Amino acid sequence: MHHMKHNYWAGKPISPIPLDRGMTITELVDDVFDGMGYNARRLAEACHLFKTMIDENSTVCLTLAGAMTPVGMGGSIIKMIESGFIDWIVTTGSNTYHDLHFAYGLPVHQGNYTADDNELAEHDVVRIYDVFIDMKRTLIAQDRIILALTRKAIERNKFPERFSTAYYYRTLGEGVLETARNPEHSFLASASKHDVPVFVPAFADSSVGMSTSYLPIIACAGSKSKELNPGDFVDPSPTMDVLESAAIVYHSMINNIARGALEVGGGVPKNFLQQTAPTLSQILGIECPGENYVIQVTVDRPDVGGLSGATINEGKSWGKIPKAGEGNVIPYLDATVGAPIIFAYALENCKPRKPKRFGSVLPDITQELIEAAVAQVEK
């Protein structure tokens, strides 16, 4: 076998870190991290890749796992939405639920991870690592707000027979804009305002799912029959979630718009986004190449078989990315450190974009996908 001659010395030489007083985020990323190695270099690569996604006007999806909003991550997401840098979001119910505390001024405070949990429970303090949340003043109050907003939406006949989680959260976000003291502190409210769809595919797995499950019970308590009436359920359809998310990707694909993802952690949001290309391939019988650009900020490892730690390159074999080894990077960093640096870099280096407003055209682009799929089946 003939081996091509390799130039091992093409990479730029490494020098001691050139730290300066008063450096900007851009200087830290471009002059320091980019000249280093390990995850510092990967973080610089991620910053540059996110800038590429934005500059090329790609359709950008943010996936957000875990509970990032209790530590205030919602603020930077609002900035990204307002700048037009994020076109759609896939997240956990936990992130949407805790996001709302800030809009209504409900207490979320720094605490201590070494606190005695039995003692905290006695004092109605709920702990997320080193964050303290008040059981009565925050959680129970929030549950009541979600119930009230959802009931009001039902009374106004807001919910059609079939709707997605993106439709539910758009409706909830409208309620927040209408009733909250500080809606500008909620990324859900901001997403509603800017027509950024927010999908929560594991809808039942959070306090939002728990609160909405109570609606038919309240209705039942007020009726004579004491039986649950299907009309009182707020049940987002998993099928609609799959079709609408695939439609965003399909619409971008047929209009020759590149697709990018910034994955904060892994979990259900990561896979839900990455399954859009295989979904399209399956229902259209054509090859959909997947996301052109993917960044994942995670501390999960690939060798234990979990989706959260699976490398982006592994997705090539599933049809989730166009080419392994190109257009993707994983900085192995705590997302609360990595994501804000990527966001701040984008703010310093990218011009605001005109929002794509997928939220307002979701029914139309979903119909577009369904018609293409029907034509394929009828062949």
TANORZI-V751207 format. One record per pair of residues at least 6 apart in sequence whose ideal C-beta (glycine too) atoms are under 7 Angstrom apart, sorted by sequence separation. I is the first residue (numbers start at 1). J is the second residue. D is the distance in whole Angstrom. If there is no record, write none. Layout:
BEGIN
<<I,J,D> <I,J,D>>
END
This chain:
BEGIN
<<54,60,7> <80,86,5> <133,139,6> <153,159,7> <177,183,5> <180,186,7> <183,189,4> <203,209,5> <220,226,6> <281,287,6> <300,306,6> <315,321,5> <33,40,4> <34,41,7> <53,60,5> <101,108,5> <120,127,6> <125,132,5> <126,133,5> <176,183,5> <191,198,5> <220,227,7> <252,259,5> <263,270,5> <281,288,5> <302,309,5> <316,323,7> <321,328,6> <331,338,5> <33,41,6> <220,228,5> <280,288,4> <300,308,4> <301,309,5> <302,310,6> <316,324,4> <125,134,7> <126,135,5> <180,189,7> <300,309,3> <302,311,5> <312,321,6> <33,43,5> <34,44,4> <117,127,7> <124,134,6> <176,186,6> <188,198,6> <219,229,6> <249,259,6> <298,308,7> <33,44,4> <124,135,4> <277,288,4> <298,309,7> <313,324,4> <115,127,7> <124,136,6> <176,188,6> <177,189,5> <216,228,5> <261,273,6> <277,289,7> <313,325,6> <18,31,6> <19,32,7> <126,139,6> <158,171,5> <176,189,4> <216,229,7> <219,232,4> <277,290,4> <18,32,7> <30,44,7> <17,32,6> <29,44,5> <62,77,7> <173,188,5> <177,192,6> <313,328,7> <111,127,6> <113,129,5> <172,188,7> <173,189,5> <177,193,6> <216,232,4> <296,312,6> <312,328,4> <113,130,4> <215,232,6> <216,233,5> <29,47,5> <112,130,6> <153,171,5> <173,191,6> <174,192,5> <294,312,5> <312,330,6> <111,130,6> <169,188,6> <173,192,3> <215,234,6> <311,330,7> <15,35,7> <110,130,7> <111,131,6> <14,35,6> <110,131,7> <111,132,3> <153,175,7> <170,192,5> <212,234,5> <12,35,7> <14,37,7> <108,131,7> <109,132,5> <149,172,6> <152,175,7> <62,86,5> <60,85,6> <64,89,7> <74,99,5> <108,133,5> <60,86,5> <61,87,7> <66,92,7> <69,95,5> <149,175,4> <270,296,7> <60,87,5> <61,88,5> <62,89,5> <63,90,5> <64,91,4> <65,92,6> <67,94,5> <68,95,6> <107,134,5> <245,272,7> <249,276,4> <294,321,6> <59,87,5> <63,91,7> <67,95,6> <70,98,5> <74,102,6> <249,277,7> <61,90,6> <69,98,4> <169,198,4> <290,319,6> <69,99,4> <107,137,6> <108,138,7> <149,179,7> <246,276,5> <250,280,6> <261,291,5> <290,320,5> <291,321,6> <292,322,6> <54,85,5> <64,95,5> <67,98,6> <106,137,6> <107,138,5> <166,197,4> <169,200,7> <245,276,5> <249,280,6> <260,291,6> <263,294,7> <290,321,5> <106,138,4> <166,198,6> <259,291,5> <260,292,6> <263,295,7> <266,298,6> <290,322,6> <298,330,6> <166,199,5> <203,236,5> <246,279,4> <259,292,5> <260,293,4> <261,294,5> <262,295,5> <263,296,4> <264,297,6> <265,298,6> <289,322,4> <294,327,7> <299,332,6> <165,199,5> <246,280,5> <258,292,4> <266,300,6> <293,327,5> <294,328,4> <295,329,6> <296,330,5> <297,331,6> <298,332,7> <106,141,6> <164,199,7> <165,200,5> <253,288,6> <292,327,6> <293,328,7> <299,334,6> <106,142,6> <165,201,7> <271,307,5> <297,333,6> <101,138,6> <242,279,6> <270,307,7> <298,335,7> <70,108,6> <165,203,5> <270,308,7> <281,319,6> <297,335,5> <201,241,5> <278,318,6> <101,142,6> <104,145,6> <266,307,6> <267,308,6> <274,315,6> <278,319,5> <297,338,4> <100,142,6> <199,241,6> <266,308,3> <277,319,6> <278,320,7> <297,339,6> <265,308,7> <266,309,7> <277,320,6> <97,142,7> <100,145,7> <199,245,6> <274,320,4> <70,128,5> <71,131,6> <67,128,6> <70,131,5> <146,208,6> <150,212,6> <70,133,7> <143,207,6> <147,211,5> <151,215,7> <146,211,4> <150,215,6> <168,234,7> <202,268,5> <147,214,6> <201,268,6> <143,211,5> <168,236,5> <265,335,5> <165,236,4> <201,272,4> <264,335,5> <164,236,6> <96,169,6> <103,176,5> <163,236,6> <164,237,6> <199,272,7> <163,237,7> <159,234,6> <162,237,5> <264,339,5> <100,176,6> <104,180,5> <105,181,5> <164,240,4> <165,241,6> <103,180,4> <104,181,6> <105,182,6> <163,240,6> <164,241,5> <162,240,6> <166,244,6> <103,182,5> <102,182,7> <103,183,5> <154,234,7> <164,244,5> <262,342,7> <103,185,5> <102,185,4> <103,186,4> <102,186,6> <150,234,6> <100,186,6> <103,189,6> <99,186,5> <99,187,5> <100,188,7> <284,372,6> <99,188,5> <284,373,6> <283,373,5> <285,376,5> <96,188,6> <284,376,5> <89,191,6> <96,198,7> <96,200,6> <81,187,7> <89,196,6> <91,198,7> <93,200,5> <82,190,7> <88,196,6> <92,200,7> <78,187,5> <81,190,5> <87,196,7> <88,197,5> <89,198,5> <90,199,5> <91,200,6> <93,202,7> <97,206,5> <77,187,4> <81,191,6> <86,196,6> <92,202,6> <93,203,6> <97,207,5> <248,358,5> <90,201,7> <97,208,5> <74,186,7> <78,190,5> <82,194,7> <93,205,6> <94,206,5> <96,208,6> <74,187,4> <81,194,5> <93,206,2> <92,206,7> <93,207,7> <251,365,4> <81,196,5> <93,208,5> <93,209,6> <248,365,7> <251,368,7> <244,362,5> <247,365,5> <247,366,4> <250,369,5> <247,368,7> <244,366,5> <247,369,4> <243,366,6> <246,369,6> <243,369,7> <88,248,6> <195,355,7> <194,355,5> <197,358,5> <195,357,4> <197,359,5> <195,358,7> <196,359,6> <195,359,3> <195,360,5> <197,362,6> <92,267,7> <92,268,7> <92,269,6> <91,269,5> <90,269,4> <90,272,5> <90,273,5> <59,248,7> <170,359,6> <59,252,4> <68,264,6> <166,362,7> <59,257,5> <63,261,6> <58,257,7> <65,264,6> <66,265,5> <57,257,7> <58,258,4> <59,259,5> <60,260,5> <61,261,5> <62,262,5> <63,263,5> <64,264,5> <65,265,3> <58,259,6> <63,264,7> <65,266,6> <66,267,7> <56,258,5> <58,260,4> <60,262,7> <65,267,4> <65,269,5> <64,269,6> <65,270,7> <63,269,4> <53,260,3> <63,270,5> <63,273,5> <50,262,6> <61,273,5> <58,292,7> <58,293,7> <53,293,5> <52,293,7> <49,293,6> <50,295,6> <49,295,6> <46,295,5> <85,346,6> <73,336,7> <80,343,6> <76,340,5> <79,343,7> <83,347,7> <71,336,6> <85,350,7> <73,339,7> <68,335,7> <76,343,4> <68,336,7> <79,347,6> <84,352,5> <85,353,7> <83,352,5> <84,353,4> <87,356,5> <83,353,7> <84,354,6> <88,358,6> <84,355,5> <87,358,6> <49,329,6> <46,329,5> <45,329,5> <46,331,5> <42,329,6> <42,330,7> <43,331,4> <42,331,4> <43,333,6> <39,331,5> <50,342,5> <54,346,6> <39,332,5> <39,333,6> <47,341,7> <51,345,7> <43,338,6> <47,342,5> <51,346,6> <55,350,6> <46,342,6> <50,346,6> <54,350,5> <57,353,6> <59,356,7> <43,341,6> <47,345,4> <51,349,5> <51,350,6> <54,353,7> <25,341,7> <29,345,5> <25,344,4> <26,345,6> <25,345,6> <26,348,5> <25,348,6> <26,349,6> <24,348,6>>
END
